[in-house]
Amino acid sequence: MANSQPPQGNHDPAGSTQMFRAFVDEAPQGQQAAATSGGGPRIGLIIGVVVAVAVVAAVAWLALS
């Protein structure tokens, strides 16, 4: 019995199979929407890195002067 899937006519009483299939069907759409939403998180990361470098440079300048 290598086939563990139930026949197509059976109803899952718990509904977990239907819920899982709905989740799997929606996942690519959610990833697509996140990918096309622009560079919001990426811009925030770049700004954070620039601020961190500026702070380190300011501390080093104060320490060496």
PQR file with spaces between the fields and no chain letter, atoms N, CA, C, O and H, PARSE charges and radii, in Angstrom:
ATOM       1  N    MET     1       0.840   -1.190    0.000 -0.4000 1.5000
ATOM       2  CA   MET     1       0.000    0.000    0.000 -0.0000 2.0000
ATOM       3  C    MET     1       0.881    1.248    0.000  0.5500 1.7000
ATOM       4  O    MET     1       1.011    1.917    1.025 -0.5500 1.4000
ATOM       5  N    ALA     2       1.475    1.556   -1.126 -0.4000 1.5000
ATOM       6  CA   ALA     2       2.347    2.720   -1.224 -0.0000 2.0000
ATOM       7  C    ALA     2       1.543    4.007   -1.354  0.5500 1.7000
ATOM       8  O    ALA     2       2.052    5.081   -1.033 -0.5500 1.4000
ATOM       9  H    ALA     2       1.369    1.012   -1.959  0.4000 1.0000
ATOM      10  N    ASN     3       0.300    3.922   -1.818 -0.4000 1.5000
ATOM      11  CA   ASN     3      -0.526    5.121   -2.008 -0.0000 2.0000
ATOM      12  C    ASN     3      -1.243    5.440   -0.712  0.5500 1.7000
ATOM      13  O    ASN     3      -2.152    4.712   -0.314 -0.5500 1.4000
ATOM      14  H    ASN     3      -0.113    3.049   -2.079  0.4000 1.0000
ATOM      15  N    SER     4      -0.849    6.520   -0.045 -0.4000 1.5000
ATOM      16  CA   SER     4      -1.444    6.873    1.244 -0.0000 2.0000
ATOM      17  C    SER     4      -2.564    7.899    1.105  0.5500 1.7000
ATOM      18  O    SER     4      -3.179    8.265    2.107 -0.5500 1.4000
ATOM      19  H    SER     4      -0.110    7.111   -0.369  0.4000 1.0000
ATOM      20  N    GLN     5      -2.846    8.372   -0.108 -0.4000 1.5000
ATOM      21  CA   GLN     5      -3.901    9.358   -0.292 -0.0000 2.0000
ATOM      22  C    GLN     5      -5.256    8.651   -0.369  0.5500 1.7000
ATOM      23  O    GLN     5      -5.366    7.589   -0.982 -0.5500 1.4000
ATOM      24  H    GLN     5      -2.347    8.075   -0.922  0.4000 1.0000
ATOM      25  N    PRO     6      -6.290    9.236    0.250 -0.5600 1.5000
ATOM      26  CA   PRO     6      -7.620    8.629    0.169  0.2800 2.0000
ATOM      27  C    PRO     6      -8.193    8.824   -1.234  0.5500 1.7000
ATOM      28  O    PRO     6      -7.773    9.723   -1.963 -0.5500 1.4000
ATOM      29  N    PRO     7      -9.136    7.992   -1.600 -0.5600 1.5000
ATOM      30  CA   PRO     7      -9.787    8.174   -2.907  0.2800 2.0000
ATOM      31  C    PRO     7     -10.434    9.556   -3.006  0.5500 1.7000
ATOM      32  O    PRO     7     -10.769   10.162   -1.988 -0.5500 1.4000
ATOM      33  N    GLN     8     -10.606   10.047   -4.219 -0.4000 1.5000
ATOM      34  CA   GLN     8     -11.085   11.405   -4.430 -0.0000 2.0000
ATOM      35  C    GLN     8     -12.494   11.636   -3.891  0.5500 1.7000
ATOM      36  O    GLN     8     -12.828   12.769   -3.544 -0.5500 1.4000
ATOM      37  H    GLN     8     -10.333    9.556   -5.046  0.4000 1.0000
ATOM      38  N    GLY     9     -13.319   10.616   -3.809 -0.4000 1.5000
ATOM      39  CA   GLY     9     -14.700   10.790   -3.376 -0.0000 2.0000
ATOM      40  C    GLY     9     -14.877   10.916   -1.878  0.5500 1.7000
ATOM      41  O    GLY     9     -15.971   11.261   -1.431 -0.5500 1.4000
ATOM      42  H    GLY     9     -13.048    9.695   -4.091  0.4000 1.0000
ATOM      43  N    ASN    10     -13.860   10.653   -1.085 -0.4000 1.5000
ATOM      44  CA   ASN    10     -14.000   10.683    0.373 -0.0000 2.0000
ATOM      45  C    ASN    10     -13.971   12.108    0.903  0.5500 1.7000
ATOM      46  O    ASN    10     -13.256   12.967    0.387 -0.5500 1.4000
ATOM      47  H    ASN    10     -12.971   10.373   -1.448  0.4000 1.0000
ATOM      48  N    HIS    11     -14.769   12.341    1.949 -0.4000 1.5000
ATOM      49  CA   HIS    11     -14.797   13.647    2.613 -0.0000 2.0000
ATOM      50  C    HIS    11     -13.980   13.553    3.891  0.5500 1.7000
ATOM      51  O    HIS    11     -14.138   12.609    4.665 -0.5500 1.4000
ATOM      52  H    HIS    11     -15.350   11.644    2.368  0.4000 1.0000
ATOM      53  N    ASP    12     -13.113   14.522    4.113 -0.4000 1.5000
ATOM      54  CA   ASP    12     -12.297   14.575    5.326 -0.0000 2.0000
ATOM      55  C    ASP    12     -13.153   15.155    6.444  0.5500 1.7000
ATOM      56  O    ASP    12     -13.475   16.342    6.395 -0.5500 1.4000
ATOM      57  H    ASP    12     -12.985   15.289    3.485  0.4000 1.0000
ATOM      58  N    PRO    13     -13.537   14.367    7.456 -0.5600 1.5000
ATOM      59  CA   PRO    13     -14.440   14.880    8.494  0.2800 2.0000
ATOM      60  C    PRO    13     -13.830   16.032    9.294  0.5500 1.7000
ATOM      61  O    PRO    13     -14.566   16.903    9.759 -0.5500 1.4000
ATOM      62  N    ALA    14     -12.517   16.060    9.465 -0.4000 1.5000
ATOM      63  CA   ALA    14     -11.895   17.143   10.227 -0.0000 2.0000
ATOM      64  C    ALA    14     -11.688   18.385    9.372  0.5500 1.7000
ATOM      65  O    ALA    14     -11.535   19.481    9.911 -0.5500 1.4000
ATOM      66  H    ALA    14     -11.919   15.353    9.088  0.4000 1.0000
ATOM      67  N    GLY    15     -11.681   18.238    8.075 -0.4000 1.5000
ATOM      68  CA   GLY    15     -11.479   19.368    7.187 -0.0000 2.0000
ATOM      69  C    GLY    15     -10.027   19.792    7.069  0.5500 1.7000
ATOM      70  O    GLY    15      -9.736   20.823    6.463 -0.5500 1.4000
ATOM      71  H    GLY    15     -11.805   17.347    7.637  0.4000 1.0000
ATOM      72  N    SER    16      -9.107   19.017    7.637 -0.4000 1.5000
ATOM      73  CA   SER    16      -7.709   19.438    7.616 -0.0000 2.0000
ATOM      74  C    SER    16      -7.121   19.375    6.212  0.5500 1.7000
ATOM      75  O    SER    16      -6.278   20.196    5.851 -0.5500 1.4000
ATOM      76  H    SER    16      -9.343   18.180    8.129  0.4000 1.0000
ATOM      77  N    THR    17      -7.557   18.417    5.431 -0.4000 1.5000
ATOM      78  CA   THR    17      -7.027   18.321    4.074 -0.0000 2.0000
ATOM      79  C    THR    17      -7.464   19.521    3.251  0.5500 1.7000
ATOM      80  O    THR    17      -6.664   20.087    2.506 -0.5500 1.4000
ATOM      81  H    THR    17      -8.242   17.750    5.724  0.4000 1.0000
ATOM      82  N    GLN    18      -8.720   19.912    3.377 -0.4000 1.5000
ATOM      83  CA   GLN    18      -9.208   21.062    2.626 -0.0000 2.0000
ATOM      84  C    GLN    18      -8.501   22.337    3.097  0.5500 1.7000
ATOM      85  O    GLN    18      -8.160   23.194    2.282 -0.5500 1.4000
ATOM      86  H    GLN    18      -9.369   19.453    3.983  0.4000 1.0000
ATOM      87  N    MET    19      -8.284   22.458    4.393 -0.4000 1.5000
ATOM      88  CA   MET    19      -7.611   23.648    4.915 -0.0000 2.0000
ATOM      89  C    MET    19      -6.168   23.701    4.420  0.5500 1.7000
ATOM      90  O    MET    19      -5.668   24.768    4.064 -0.5500 1.4000
ATOM      91  H    MET    19      -8.561   21.762    5.054  0.4000 1.0000
ATOM      92  N    PHE    20      -5.490   22.532    4.399 -0.4000 1.5000
ATOM      93  CA   PHE    20      -4.112   22.496    3.925 -0.0000 2.0000
ATOM      94  C    PHE    20      -4.050   22.851    2.446  0.5500 1.7000
ATOM      95  O    PHE    20      -3.178   23.613    2.029 -0.5500 1.4000
ATOM      96  H    PHE    20      -5.896   21.665    4.688  0.4000 1.0000
ATOM      97  N    ARG    21      -4.955   22.313    1.659 -0.4000 1.5000
ATOM      98  CA   ARG    21      -4.953   22.617    0.227 -0.0000 2.0000
ATOM      99  C    ARG    21      -5.237   24.101   -0.007  0.5500 1.7000
ATOM     100  O    ARG    21      -4.645   24.705   -0.902 -0.5500 1.4000
ATOM     101  H    ARG    21      -5.663   21.694    1.999  0.4000 1.0000
ATOM     102  N    ALA    22      -6.121   24.689    0.772 -0.4000 1.5000
ATOM     103  CA   ALA    22      -6.401   26.119    0.637 -0.0000 2.0000
ATOM     104  C    ALA    22      -5.155   26.932    0.983  0.5500 1.7000
ATOM     105  O    ALA    22      -4.850   27.921    0.317 -0.5500 1.4000
ATOM     106  H    ALA    22      -6.602   24.199    1.498  0.4000 1.0000
ATOM     107  N    PHE    23      -4.434   26.513    2.030 -0.4000 1.5000
ATOM     108  CA   PHE    23      -3.210   27.204    2.414 -0.0000 2.0000
ATOM     109  C    PHE    23      -2.157   27.099    1.317  0.5500 1.7000
ATOM     110  O    PHE    23      -1.505   28.089    0.987 -0.5500 1.4000
ATOM     111  H    PHE    23      -4.681   25.709    2.572  0.4000 1.0000
ATOM     112  N    VAL    24      -1.986   25.908    0.751 -0.4000 1.5000
ATOM     113  CA   VAL    24      -0.989   25.707   -0.296 -0.0000 2.0000
ATOM     114  C    VAL    24      -1.367   26.502   -1.539  0.5500 1.7000
ATOM     115  O    VAL    24      -0.494   27.060   -2.203 -0.5500 1.4000
ATOM     116  H    VAL    24      -2.515   25.103    1.019  0.4000 1.0000
ATOM     117  N    ASP    25      -2.645   26.559   -1.859 -0.4000 1.5000
ATOM     118  CA   ASP    25      -3.078   27.300   -3.039 -0.0000 2.0000
ATOM     119  C    ASP    25      -2.886   28.800   -2.859  0.5500 1.7000
ATOM     120  O    ASP    25      -2.630   29.501   -3.839 -0.5500 1.4000
ATOM     121  H    ASP    25      -3.354   26.106   -1.320  0.4000 1.0000
ATOM     122  N    GLU    26      -3.002   29.317   -1.630 -0.4000 1.5000
ATOM     123  CA   GLU    26      -2.867   30.749   -1.382 -0.0000 2.0000
ATOM     124  C    GLU    26      -1.421   31.182   -1.209  0.5500 1.7000
ATOM     125  O    GLU    26      -1.127   32.361   -1.402 -0.5500 1.4000
ATOM     126  H    GLU    26      -3.209   28.748   -0.834  0.4000 1.0000
ATOM     127  N    ALA    27      -0.507   30.294   -0.857 -0.4000 1.5000
ATOM     128  CA   ALA    27       0.873   30.664   -0.554 -0.0000 2.0000
ATOM     129  C    ALA    27       1.577   31.364   -1.715  0.5500 1.7000
ATOM     130  O    ALA    27       2.209   32.392   -1.474 -0.5500 1.4000
ATOM     131  H    ALA    27      -0.746   29.336   -0.699  0.4000 1.0000
ATOM     132  N    PRO    28       1.513   30.884   -2.948 -0.5600 1.5000
ATOM     133  CA   PRO    28       2.218   31.604   -4.021  0.2800 2.0000
ATOM     134  C    PRO    28       1.663   33.005   -4.240  0.5500 1.7000
ATOM     135  O    PRO    28       2.418   33.917   -4.578 -0.5500 1.4000
ATOM     136  N    GLN    29       0.361   33.195   -4.056 -0.4000 1.5000
ATOM     137  CA   GLN    29      -0.215   34.517   -4.233 -0.0000 2.0000
ATOM     138  C    GLN    29       0.318   35.477   -3.175  0.5500 1.7000
ATOM     139  O    GLN    29       0.613   36.632   -3.483 -0.5500 1.4000
ATOM     140  H    GLN    29      -0.253   32.454   -3.781  0.4000 1.0000
ATOM     141  N    GLY    30       0.445   35.014   -1.938 -0.4000 1.5000
ATOM     142  CA   GLY    30       0.971   35.853   -0.873 -0.0000 2.0000
ATOM     143  C    GLY    30       2.425   36.205   -1.113  0.5500 1.7000
ATOM     144  O    GLY    30       2.837   37.337   -0.862 -0.5500 1.4000
ATOM     145  H    GLY    30       0.205   34.076   -1.688  0.4000 1.0000
ATOM     146  N    GLN    31       3.214   35.243   -1.599 -0.4000 1.5000
ATOM     147  CA   GLN    31       4.606   35.513   -1.895 -0.0000 2.0000
ATOM     148  C    GLN    31       4.720   36.476   -3.063  0.5500 1.7000
ATOM     149  O    GLN    31       5.605   37.331   -3.084 -0.5500 1.4000
ATOM     150  H    GLN    31       2.878   34.323   -1.803  0.4000 1.0000
ATOM     151  N    GLN    32       3.833   36.342   -4.024 -0.4000 1.5000
ATOM     152  CA   GLN    32       3.856   37.231   -5.172 -0.0000 2.0000
ATOM     153  C    GLN    32       3.525   38.653   -4.740  0.5500 1.7000
ATOM     154  O    GLN    32       4.159   39.604   -5.197 -0.5500 1.4000
ATOM     155  H    GLN    32       3.114   35.647   -4.007  0.4000 1.0000
ATOM     156  N    ALA    33       2.543   38.803   -3.868 -0.4000 1.5000
ATOM     157  CA   ALA    33       2.158   40.134   -3.403 -0.0000 2.0000
ATOM     158  C    ALA    33       3.297   40.763   -2.604  0.5500 1.7000
ATOM     159  O    ALA    33       3.545   41.963   -2.721 -0.5500 1.4000
ATOM     160  H    ALA    33       2.028   38.031   -3.497  0.4000 1.0000
ATOM     161  N    ALA    34       3.982   39.973   -1.802 -0.4000 1.5000
ATOM     162  CA   ALA    34       5.102   40.503   -1.029 -0.0000 2.0000
ATOM     163  C    ALA    34       6.257   40.899   -1.942  0.5500 1.7000
ATOM     164  O    ALA    34       6.954   41.878   -1.674 -0.5500 1.4000
ATOM     165  H    ALA    34       3.781   38.998   -1.707  0.4000 1.0000
ATOM     166  N    ALA    35       6.459   40.155   -3.003 -0.4000 1.5000
ATOM     167  CA   ALA    35       7.564   40.457   -3.909 -0.0000 2.0000
ATOM     168  C    ALA    35       7.286   41.707   -4.729  0.5500 1.7000
ATOM     169  O    ALA    35       8.222   42.417   -5.098 -0.5500 1.4000
ATOM     170  H    ALA    35       5.893   39.360   -3.220  0.4000 1.0000
ATOM     171  N    THR    36       6.023   41.993   -5.023 -0.4000 1.5000
ATOM     172  CA   THR    36       5.696   43.140   -5.859 -0.0000 2.0000
ATOM     173  C    THR    36       5.337   44.376   -5.042  0.5500 1.7000
ATOM     174  O    THR    36       4.928   45.388   -5.611 -0.5500 1.4000
ATOM     175  H    THR    36       5.262   41.417   -4.723  0.4000 1.0000
ATOM     176  N    SER    37       5.482   44.315   -3.719 -0.4000 1.5000
ATOM     177  CA   SER    37       5.091   45.448   -2.887 -0.0000 2.0000
ATOM     178  C    SER    37       6.145   46.539   -2.859  0.5500 1.7000
ATOM     179  O    SER    37       5.953   47.556   -2.193 -0.5500 1.4000
ATOM     180  H    SER    37       5.815   43.493   -3.257  0.4000 1.0000
ATOM     181  N    GLY    38       7.247   46.360   -3.560 -0.4000 1.5000
ATOM     182  CA   GLY    38       8.298   47.371   -3.573 -0.0000 2.0000
ATOM     183  C    GLY    38       9.439   46.960   -2.672  0.5500 1.7000
ATOM     184  O    GLY    38       9.506   45.822   -2.207 -0.5500 1.4000
ATOM     185  H    GLY    38       7.403   45.534   -4.101  0.4000 1.0000
ATOM     186  N    GLY    39      10.325   47.887   -2.434 -0.4000 1.5000
ATOM     187  CA   GLY    39      11.507   47.582   -1.638 -0.0000 2.0000
ATOM     188  C    GLY    39      11.423   48.124   -0.234  0.5500 1.7000
ATOM     189  O    GLY    39      12.448   48.530    0.313 -0.5500 1.4000
ATOM     190  H    GLY    39      10.271   48.812   -2.811  0.4000 1.0000
ATOM     191  N    GLY    40      10.263   48.153    0.373 -0.4000 1.5000
ATOM     192  CA   GLY    40      10.093   48.724    1.703 -0.0000 2.0000
ATOM     193  C    GLY    40      11.055   48.179    2.732  0.5500 1.7000
ATOM     194  O    GLY    40      11.834   48.954    3.289 -0.5500 1.4000
ATOM     195  H    GLY    40       9.430   47.823   -0.072  0.4000 1.0000
ATOM     196  N    PRO    41      11.046   46.888    3.017 -0.5600 1.5000
ATOM     197  CA   PRO    41      11.965   46.352    4.017  0.2800 2.0000
ATOM     198  C    PRO    41      13.426   46.488    3.601  0.5500 1.7000
ATOM     199  O    PRO    41      14.294   46.689    4.451 -0.5500 1.4000
ATOM     200  N    ARG    42      13.701   46.383    2.324 -0.4000 1.5000
ATOM     201  CA   ARG    42      15.080   46.494    1.861 -0.0000 2.0000
ATOM     202  C    ARG    42      15.590   47.917    2.060  0.5500 1.7000
ATOM     203  O    ARG    42      16.743   48.106    2.446 -0.5500 1.4000
ATOM     204  H    ARG    42      12.996   46.220    1.634  0.4000 1.0000
ATOM     205  N    ILE    43      14.760   48.912    1.807 -0.4000 1.5000
ATOM     206  CA   ILE    43      15.165   50.306    1.996 -0.0000 2.0000
ATOM     207  C    ILE    43      15.434   50.571    3.475  0.5500 1.7000
ATOM     208  O    ILE    43      16.398   51.252    3.825 -0.5500 1.4000
ATOM     209  H    ILE    43      13.822   48.759    1.494  0.4000 1.0000
ATOM     210  N    GLY    44      14.586   50.035    4.329 -0.4000 1.5000
ATOM     211  CA   GLY    44      14.800   50.184    5.773 -0.0000 2.0000
ATOM     212  C    GLY    44      16.105   49.563    6.214  0.5500 1.7000
ATOM     213  O    GLY    44      16.803   50.125    7.058 -0.5500 1.4000
ATOM     214  H    GLY    44      13.804   49.481    4.045  0.4000 1.0000
ATOM     215  N    LEU    45      16.446   48.421    5.663 -0.4000 1.5000
ATOM     216  CA   LEU    45      17.703   47.760    6.009 -0.0000 2.0000
ATOM     217  C    LEU    45      18.894   48.586    5.553  0.5500 1.7000
ATOM     218  O    LEU    45      19.874   48.721    6.285 -0.5500 1.4000
ATOM     219  H    LEU    45      15.879   47.964    4.977  0.4000 1.0000
ATOM     220  N    ILE    46      18.816   49.134    4.359 -0.4000 1.5000
ATOM     221  CA   ILE    46      19.914   49.958    3.843 -0.0000 2.0000
ATOM     222  C    ILE    46      20.098   51.202    4.711  0.5500 1.7000
ATOM     223  O    ILE    46      21.224   51.566    5.049 -0.5500 1.4000
ATOM     224  H    ILE    46      18.020   49.024    3.764  0.4000 1.0000
ATOM     225  N    ILE    47      18.998   51.848    5.067 -0.4000 1.5000
ATOM     226  CA   ILE    47      19.083   53.037    5.921 -0.0000 2.0000
ATOM     227  C    ILE    47      19.672   52.676    7.283  0.5500 1.7000
ATOM     228  O    ILE    47      20.485   53.425    7.826 -0.5500 1.4000
ATOM     229  H    ILE    47      18.083   51.552    4.793  0.4000 1.0000
ATOM     230  N    GLY    48      19.272   51.543    7.831 -0.4000 1.5000
ATOM     231  CA   GLY    48      19.818   51.097    9.113 -0.0000 2.0000
ATOM     232  C    GLY    48      21.311   50.859    9.060  0.5500 1.7000
ATOM     233  O    GLY    48      22.039   51.225    9.982 -0.5500 1.4000
ATOM     234  H    GLY    48      18.612   50.934    7.390  0.4000 1.0000
ATOM     235  N    VAL    49      21.769   50.241    7.973 -0.4000 1.5000
ATOM     236  CA   VAL    49      23.206   49.990    7.829 -0.0000 2.0000
ATOM     237  C    VAL    49      23.964   51.303    7.694  0.5500 1.7000
ATOM     238  O    VAL    49      25.030   51.461    8.289 -0.5500 1.4000
ATOM     239  H    VAL    49      21.178   49.944    7.223  0.4000 1.0000
ATOM     240  N    VAL    50      23.433   52.244    6.925 -0.4000 1.5000
ATOM     241  CA   VAL    50      24.095   53.545    6.759 -0.0000 2.0000
ATOM     242  C    VAL    50      24.171   54.271    8.092  0.5500 1.7000
ATOM     243  O    VAL    50      25.212   54.841    8.419 -0.5500 1.4000
ATOM     244  H    VAL    50      22.567   52.115    6.442  0.4000 1.0000
ATOM     245  N    VAL    51      23.101   54.263    8.866 -0.4000 1.5000
ATOM     246  CA   VAL    51      23.102   54.914   10.181 -0.0000 2.0000
ATOM     247  C    VAL    51      24.106   54.238   11.111  0.5500 1.7000
ATOM     248  O    VAL    51      24.827   54.915   11.844 -0.5500 1.4000
ATOM     249  H    VAL    51      22.256   53.800    8.600  0.4000 1.0000
ATOM     250  N    ALA    52      24.156   52.913   11.084 -0.4000 1.5000
ATOM     251  CA   ALA    52      25.100   52.194   11.945 -0.0000 2.0000
ATOM     252  C    ALA    52      26.540   52.541   11.585  0.5500 1.7000
ATOM     253  O    ALA    52      27.369   52.742   12.472 -0.5500 1.4000
ATOM     254  H    ALA    52      23.571   52.363   10.489  0.4000 1.0000
ATOM     255  N    VAL    53      26.842   52.612   10.288 -0.4000 1.5000
ATOM     256  CA   VAL    53      28.199   52.977    9.866 -0.0000 2.0000
ATOM     257  C    VAL    53      28.516   54.406   10.292  0.5500 1.7000
ATOM     258  O    VAL    53      29.634   54.684   10.724 -0.5500 1.4000
ATOM     259  H    VAL    53      26.168   52.448    9.568  0.4000 1.0000
ATOM     260  N    ALA    54      27.553   55.312   10.177 -0.4000 1.5000
ATOM     261  CA   ALA    54      27.773   56.698   10.580 -0.0000 2.0000
ATOM     262  C    ALA    54      28.033   56.785   12.084  0.5500 1.7000
ATOM     263  O    ALA    54      28.898   57.549   12.511 -0.5500 1.4000
ATOM     264  H    ALA    54      26.645   55.085    9.826  0.4000 1.0000
ATOM     265  N    VAL    55      27.316   56.034   12.874 -0.4000 1.5000
ATOM     266  CA   VAL    55      27.509   56.058   14.325 -0.0000 2.0000
ATOM     267  C    VAL    55      28.888   55.516   14.682  0.5500 1.7000
ATOM     268  O    VAL    55      29.592   56.094   15.509 -0.5500 1.4000
ATOM     269  H    VAL    55      26.613   55.413   12.527  0.4000 1.0000
ATOM     270  N    VAL    56      29.272   54.398   14.054 -0.4000 1.5000
ATOM     271  CA   VAL    56      30.597   53.830   14.326 -0.0000 2.0000
ATOM     272  C    VAL    56      31.689   54.814   13.918  0.5500 1.7000
ATOM     273  O    VAL    56      32.677   54.969   14.635 -0.5500 1.4000
ATOM     274  H    VAL    56      28.699   53.928   13.382  0.4000 1.0000
ATOM     275  N    ALA    57      31.525   55.482   12.775 -0.4000 1.5000
ATOM     276  CA   ALA    57      32.515   56.460   12.319 -0.0000 2.0000
ATOM     277  C    ALA    57      32.596   57.637   13.288  0.5500 1.7000
ATOM     278  O    ALA    57      33.688   58.121   13.584 -0.5500 1.4000
ATOM     279  H    ALA    57      30.722   55.356   12.192  0.4000 1.0000
ATOM     280  N    ALA    58      31.441   58.102   13.786 -0.4000 1.5000
ATOM     281  CA   ALA    58      31.429   59.219   14.732 -0.0000 2.0000
ATOM     282  C    ALA    58      32.100   58.832   16.038  0.5500 1.7000
ATOM     283  O    ALA    58      32.854   59.627   16.598 -0.5500 1.4000
ATOM     284  H    ALA    58      30.553   57.708   13.545  0.4000 1.0000
ATOM     285  N    VAL    59      31.847   57.648   16.527 -0.4000 1.5000
ATOM     286  CA   VAL    59      32.477   57.182   17.777 -0.0000 2.0000
ATOM     287  C    VAL    59      33.979   57.041   17.581  0.5500 1.7000
ATOM     288  O    VAL    59      34.756   57.429   18.454 -0.5500 1.4000
ATOM     289  H    VAL    59      31.234   57.002   16.072  0.4000 1.0000
ATOM     290  N    ALA    60      34.396   56.491   16.450 -0.4000 1.5000
ATOM     291  CA   ALA    60      35.821   56.346   16.197 -0.0000 2.0000
ATOM     292  C    ALA    60      36.498   57.714   16.079  0.5500 1.7000
ATOM     293  O    ALA    60      37.609   57.904   16.574 -0.5500 1.4000
ATOM     294  H    ALA    60      33.765   56.175   15.742  0.4000 1.0000
ATOM     295  N    TRP    61      35.832   58.659   15.427 -0.4000 1.5000
ATOM     296  CA   TRP    61      36.387   60.010   15.271 -0.0000 2.0000
ATOM     297  C    TRP    61      36.533   60.691   16.624  0.5500 1.7000
ATOM     298  O    TRP    61      37.542   61.344   16.889 -0.5500 1.4000
ATOM     299  H    TRP    61      34.929   58.505   15.025  0.4000 1.0000
ATOM     300  N    LEU    62      35.503   60.536   17.499 -0.4000 1.5000
ATOM     301  CA   LEU    62      35.589   61.121   18.843 -0.0000 2.0000
ATOM     302  C    LEU    62      36.669   60.456   19.680  0.5500 1.7000
ATOM     303  O    LEU    62      37.356   61.119   20.457 -0.5500 1.4000
ATOM     304  H    LEU    62      34.683   60.006   17.284  0.4000 1.0000
ATOM     305  N    ALA    63      36.819   59.147   19.521 -0.4000 1.5000
ATOM     306  CA   ALA    63      37.810   58.428   20.320 -0.0000 2.0000
ATOM     307  C    ALA    63      39.235   58.761   19.889  0.5500 1.7000
ATOM     308  O    ALA    63      40.138   58.791   20.725 -0.5500 1.4000
ATOM     309  H    ALA    63      36.262   58.608   18.889  0.4000 1.0000
ATOM     310  N    LEU    64      39.450   59.009   18.612 -0.4000 1.5000
ATOM     311  CA   LEU    64      40.792   59.273   18.113 -0.0000 2.0000
ATOM     312  C    LEU    64      41.173   60.748   18.146  0.5500 1.7000
ATOM     313  O    LEU    64      42.340   61.083   17.943 -0.5500 1.4000
ATOM     314  H    LEU    64      38.717   58.985   17.932  0.4000 1.0000
ATOM     315  N    SER    65      40.231   61.621   18.394 -0.4000 1.5000
ATOM     316  CA   SER    65      40.561   63.047   18.388 -0.0000 2.0000
ATOM     317  C    SER    65      40.904   63.573   19.765  0.5500 1.7000
ATOM     318  O    SER    65      41.203   64.757   19.917 -0.5500 1.4000
ATOM     319  H    SER    65      39.283   61.349   18.559  0.4000 1.0000
